[in-house]
Amino acid sequence: MRKFAVIDIGSNSVRLMFVADGKVLYKSLNTTRLGEGLADQPLLKPEAIERSVKAVCDFYLKAKTEGAERVFAFATAAVRSAENRQLFLDKAEKDCGLHIEVISGEEEAEIGILGALGNADGGVIDIGGASTEIVVKQSGALIYKKSVNIGVVRLKDRCARDRDRLYEVAESAANEYGVVPMVDMYGIGGTATTLAALQLGLETYSSEAVTGAVITAEQMQALADKLLSMTVEEIASLPCMPKGRADVLTGGAVLFTVLMKKLGIARLIVSDRDNLEGYAIKKGYMD
């Protein structure tokens, strides 16, 4: 049985995907908030580096213990935008011998749509912790891709839970995308899947239920309004709320709401398949 693993080092969380014979056996997540404070200065905080490297090494050890022949790791916006990124990369390699590839925003967009749609046409919105990618594919070719330095951790750092400020910053970021070709749009990443689970009223998270779920623009607005009316503690107590997501989810709902309105997206199709699968496909380890 051919086993391998992929570790995604994001701005809000570190994730592990374990695969055997081309089938995803499980995904695990550890919210480490690596991108904390990047909205104020382009430096990774020492404590955020410590938390995140530990999570990476724990996942690496877990994957190797369970028989992974290869463990791939890639880092996104928090690491690529930080002036002290090398401290993080060197520490991870020193502590567990793992080389981490830092991918660009465009590469992040490409593997996101590859993981979500495979060879099919369509578009993807991936709201992360420190960046948001939008990419569109038509007739098998990528005709639009753009990454903007806005995400749920940056929104939290800049706006806290101030409604007016959240909408102001989200609308400013949305303007950076310009004209996006209109296709069926898919939402990937933790913000999208958590919002889908809430919209579906799931008591227990199910990737099968979330994948293919539809959130209309009106429903997204209602989710944003609901979350803005709640305290972080109330949000944290909701079913299917991942640990470490409650204080950043509201900003993500606002950003999705603004993007859907600005870009004329009537409905968002959600997928649990994302850049983890896309990275594995790109490396030739999955179909």
FIGU-122414 format. One record per residue (C-alpha): residue number from 1; x negated, y, z. Coordinates in steps of 0.25 Angstrom, whole numbers. Each point is the difference from the previous one (the first is absolute). Example, Ala and Ser with C-alpha at 12.3 -4.5 7.8 and 13.67 -1.06 7.14 Angstrom:
2
[1, [-49, -18, 31]]
[2, [-6, 14, -2]]
//
This chain:
287
[1, [0, 0, 0]]
[2, [-6, 13, -5]]
[3, [1, 10, 11]]
[4, [-4, 15, 1]]
[5, [4, 13, 7]]
[6, [1, 15, -3]]
[7, [-1, 11, 10]]
[8, [6, 13, -3]]
[9, [-6, 12, 8]]
[10, [10, 11, 0]]
[11, [2, 13, 7]]
[12, [11, -5, 9]]
[13, [-3, -15, 1]]
[14, [-9, -11, -3]]
[15, [6, -12, -7]]
[16, [-3, -14, -3]]
[17, [5, -9, -11]]
[18, [-3, -15, 0]]
[19, [2, -8, -12]]
[20, [-1, -15, -3]]
[21, [1, -6, -14]]
[22, [6, 13, -5]]
[23, [11, 1, 10]]
[24, [0, 11, 11]]
[25, [1, -7, 13]]
[26, [1, 12, 9]]
[27, [-3, 15, 1]]
[28, [-5, 6, 14]]
[29, [-1, 14, 4]]
[30, [-7, 8, 10]]
[31, [3, 15, 2]]
[32, [-13, 7, 2]]
[33, [3, 14, -5]]
[34, [-14, 1, -7]]
[35, [5, 13, -7]]
[36, [4, 7, 13]]
[37, [-5, 15, 0]]
[38, [-4, 0, -15]]
[39, [10, 11, -3]]
[40, [-8, 9, 9]]
[41, [-14, -4, -3]]
[42, [-6, -10, -10]]
[43, [-6, -9, 10]]
[44, [4, -14, 6]]
[45, [1, 1, 15]]
[46, [-10, -9, 7]]
[47, [11, -7, 8]]
[48, [8, -2, -13]]
[49, [-12, -6, -6]]
[50, [-2, -10, 12]]
[51, [15, -4, -1]]
[52, [0, -2, -14]]
[53, [-14, -8, -1]]
[54, [5, -9, 11]]
[55, [13, -3, -8]]
[56, [-8, -3, -12]]
[57, [-10, -9, 7]]
[58, [12, -7, 7]]
[59, [7, -3, -13]]
[60, [-13, -4, -7]]
[61, [-3, -10, 11]]
[62, [15, -5, 0]]
[63, [-1, -2, -15]]
[64, [-13, -7, 0]]
[65, [4, -9, 12]]
[66, [13, -4, -8]]
[67, [-9, -4, -12]]
[68, [-1, 12, -9]]
[69, [-11, -2, -11]]
[70, [0, 14, -3]]
[71, [4, 13, 8]]
[72, [2, 12, -8]]
[73, [2, 14, 6]]
[74, [3, 14, -6]]
[75, [2, 13, 7]]
[76, [9, 11, -5]]
[77, [3, 15, 2]]
[78, [-5, 2, 15]]
[79, [-14, -6, -4]]
[80, [-2, 6, -13]]
[81, [4, 14, 4]]
[82, [-9, 0, 13]]
[83, [-13, 7, 0]]
[84, [-5, -11, 10]]
[85, [5, -12, -7]]
[86, [-13, -7, 0]]
[87, [0, -1, 15]]
[88, [12, -8, -1]]
[89, [-5, -9, -12]]
[90, [-13, -2, 7]]
[91, [6, -4, 13]]
[92, [9, -10, -7]]
[93, [-11, -6, -7]]
[94, [-9, -1, 12]]
[95, [11, -5, 10]]
[96, [6, -11, -9]]
[97, [-9, 0, -13]]
[98, [12, 4, -9]]
[99, [-2, 9, -12]]
[100, [11, 10, -2]]
[101, [4, 5, -14]]
[102, [5, 15, 1]]
[103, [10, 2, -11]]
[104, [4, 13, -7]]
[105, [14, 5, 0]]
[106, [2, -4, -14]]
[107, [-5, -14, 3]]
[108, [10, -1, 12]]
[109, [11, 4, -10]]
[110, [-4, -11, -10]]
[111, [-1, -11, 10]]
[112, [13, 4, 7]]
[113, [8, -1, -13]]
[114, [-7, -13, -4]]
[115, [4, -6, 13]]
[116, [14, 5, 0]]
[117, [4, -3, -15]]
[118, [-11, -9, -6]]
[119, [1, 2, -15]]
[120, [14, 6, 1]]
[121, [3, 15, -4]]
[122, [5, 10, 11]]
[123, [-6, 10, 10]]
[124, [-5, -1, 14]]
[125, [0, 10, 11]]
[126, [-10, -4, 12]]
[127, [1, 9, 12]]
[128, [-12, -3, 8]]
[129, [-6, 7, 13]]
[130, [-9, 10, -7]]
[131, [4, -1, -15]]
[132, [12, -3, -9]]
[133, [-1, -6, -13]]
[134, [9, 0, -12]]
[135, [-2, -8, -12]]
[136, [8, -4, -12]]
[137, [-1, -11, -11]]
[138, [7, -1, -13]]
[139, [-2, -10, -11]]
[140, [-11, -6, 9]]
[141, [-9, 13, 0]]
[142, [-1, 9, 12]]
[143, [5, 13, -5]]
[144, [0, 8, 13]]
[145, [-8, -1, 13]]
[146, [-3, 10, 11]]
[147, [-5, 0, 14]]
[148, [3, 12, 9]]
[149, [-6, 1, 14]]
[150, [13, 0, 8]]
[151, [5, -12, 9]]
[152, [7, -3, 13]]
[153, [-12, 2, 9]]
[154, [-4, 13, -7]]
[155, [15, 5, 1]]
[156, [0, -4, 15]]
[157, [-13, 8, 2]]
[158, [5, 12, -7]]
[159, [14, 0, 3]]
[160, [3, -9, 12]]
[161, [15, -1, 0]]
[162, [4, 14, -5]]
[163, [11, -2, -10]]
[164, [-3, 13, -8]]
[165, [-15, -2, 0]]
[166, [1, -14, -5]]
[167, [9, 4, -11]]
[168, [-9, 12, -4]]
[169, [-13, -9, 0]]
[170, [8, -11, -7]]
[171, [5, 9, -11]]
[172, [-14, 6, -2]]
[173, [-6, -14, -2]]
[174, [12, -4, -9]]
[175, [-3, 12, -10]]
[176, [-14, -6, -2]]
[177, [5, -12, -8]]
[178, [6, 9, -11]]
[179, [9, -8, -10]]
[180, [1, -15, 3]]
[181, [5, -9, -11]]
[182, [14, -5, 4]]
[183, [0, -15, 2]]
[184, [5, -10, 10]]
[185, [-8, 4, 13]]
[186, [-5, -9, 10]]
[187, [-4, 4, 14]]
[188, [-11, -8, 7]]
[189, [-8, 1, 13]]
[190, [4, 0, 14]]
[191, [9, 12, 0]]
[192, [8, -5, -12]]
[193, [2, -14, 6]]
[194, [3, 5, 14]]
[195, [11, 10, -6]]
[196, [6, -12, -8]]
[197, [0, -9, 13]]
[198, [8, 12, 7]]
[199, [9, 2, -12]]
[200, [3, -15, -1]]
[201, [2, 0, 16]]
[202, [-9, -12, 1]]
[203, [-2, -5, 14]]
[204, [-13, -8, -4]]
[205, [-9, 5, -11]]
[206, [1, -9, -13]]
[207, [-9, 3, -12]]
[208, [10, -8, -9]]
[209, [12, 9, 5]]
[210, [-8, 13, -2]]
[211, [-6, -3, -14]]
[212, [11, 4, -10]]
[213, [7, 9, 11]]
[214, [6, 13, -6]]
[215, [0, 13, 7]]
[216, [7, 11, -7]]
[217, [-4, 15, 1]]
[218, [13, 2, 9]]
[219, [-4, -11, 9]]
[220, [-14, 5, 1]]
[221, [4, 13, 4]]
[222, [10, -6, 10]]
[223, [-12, -8, 6]]
[224, [-9, 13, 1]]
[225, [11, 7, 7]]
[226, [3, -12, 10]]
[227, [-15, -1, 3]]
[228, [-1, 15, 2]]
[229, [11, 0, 10]]
[230, [-7, -11, 8]]
[231, [-11, 0, 10]]
[232, [-13, -8, -3]]
[233, [4, -9, 12]]
[234, [14, -2, -7]]
[235, [-7, -3, -13]]
[236, [-9, -10, 6]]
[237, [11, -8, 6]]
[238, [7, -2, -13]]
[239, [-1, -15, -6]]
[240, [-11, -3, -9]]
[241, [-8, 12, 4]]
[242, [-15, -3, -1]]
[243, [-9, 4, 11]]
[244, [-6, 13, -3]]
[245, [10, 4, -11]]
[246, [11, 8, 9]]
[247, [-8, 13, 1]]
[248, [-3, 1, -15]]
[249, [12, -6, -7]]
[250, [9, 12, 0]]
[251, [-11, 8, -8]]
[252, [0, -12, -10]]
[253, [15, 1, -1]]
[254, [0, 15, -3]]
[255, [-11, -2, -10]]
[256, [8, -11, -7]]
[257, [12, 9, 0]]
[258, [-7, 12, -6]]
[259, [-7, -8, -11]]
[260, [13, -7, -4]]
[261, [7, 13, -1]]
[262, [-12, 8, -7]]
[263, [-2, -11, -10]]
[264, [14, -4, -2]]
[265, [0, -14, 5]]
[266, [14, -5, 3]]
[267, [-5, -13, 7]]
[268, [-12, -6, 5]]
[269, [-2, -15, -1]]
[270, [-9, -6, 11]]
[271, [-11, -10, -1]]
[272, [-8, -7, 11]]
[273, [-10, -4, -11]]
[274, [-10, 11, 0]]
[275, [-15, 4, -2]]
[276, [-4, -12, 8]]
[277, [5, -10, -11]]
[278, [-5, 10, -10]]
[279, [-14, 0, 5]]
[280, [0, -15, 0]]
[281, [5, -1, -14]]
[282, [-10, 10, -5]]
[283, [-11, -8, 7]]
[284, [5, -12, -8]]
[285, [5, -8, 12]]
[286, [15, 1, -2]]
[287, [9, 0, -12]]
//
